[in-house]
Amino acid sequence: METVETEKRQGKTLSEEELNKIRFVTFMHIYFASAYKMNKQAAYFYLKKYGGWDYLTENWWALHIDNPDHVVEELYEICYRNGGLR
């Protein structure tokens, strides 16, 4: 909370696009963890290690209009192509 209050005092706020990106990436991270019965931390490290996190954060604007189940499948395929488990 301290950093949010500090940013407000300094006149810094997140744009609506940045907030939407954070919301979507957070939602998909938890959705991915649930789909593969992983805890949130394990899902984050898995996505980060095998390129899924970068794919998600770089393409969120296109992915957010897709069905979450399809996005999870895409993340799985990206990770598999980069050495993730089948």
N, C-alpha and C positions, 0 to 999 in steps of 0.2 A: 504494500500500500504506500509505503514511503516514496517509492520512485514515481508512482502515479501522481501523488500530491506535488512532488517536486516538479514534475513535467508540467503540471497545470500552472504552477506558479511561474514557470519560465515561459509559459505561453505555448508549449508543445502539446499537441493532441494528435491522436491517430485519425487518419482520414477514414471515411466510410468504407472505402475499398480495402484498406488495411485491416479494419475490423472484420469485414466480410471474409477476408482471407484467413484470418486467425480462427474465426468461427468454423469455417469449412474444414480447414486442416485439422483442427481439434476434433470435430465431429468424425471425420474419416479415420483418424488415428484410433479413436475409441471403437468405431464400427469395425475396423480391421481387426483389432484385438479381440473383439467379441466373436467375429466370424471364425477366427482360428483358435479360439479358446486360449488366448494368451493374456497375461496381465499387461497393463498399459505400458509399463516400463520395458518389458521384453519386446512388445510390438514396436515401440519407438526405436529401440536399438537394432532390431531386425530390419525395419524400414530404412534406417539410417545406413546400416552396414551394406545393404544390397541395392541401394539406389532408389528405393521406393519413396523415401522422404523428399529427395531432390525432385523427382518426377511430380510428386504431389504439390510441392510448393511452387514449382515453376509453371505448372499447367493447371492450377486450381481454377482459373477463370473459364477454362473449357470444361473441366471435369465437374464443376459444381452444378451443371445443368443435366448431367447424366444420372442414371439410376445408381444409388450407392452400391448396390450389389455388383454392378458392372465395373465400377471404380475399384472395388476390392479385388475383383478378378484381374483387372489390369495391373494393380499394384503387385499382386501375386506373380503374374507373368514377368513383370519388370524385375522383381527380386530373383525369380528363378533363373532368368537369363544372366543375371549377375552373380550367380553362385549360391543363391538361396536354396533351401530344401524343397523337394518335391512333395 
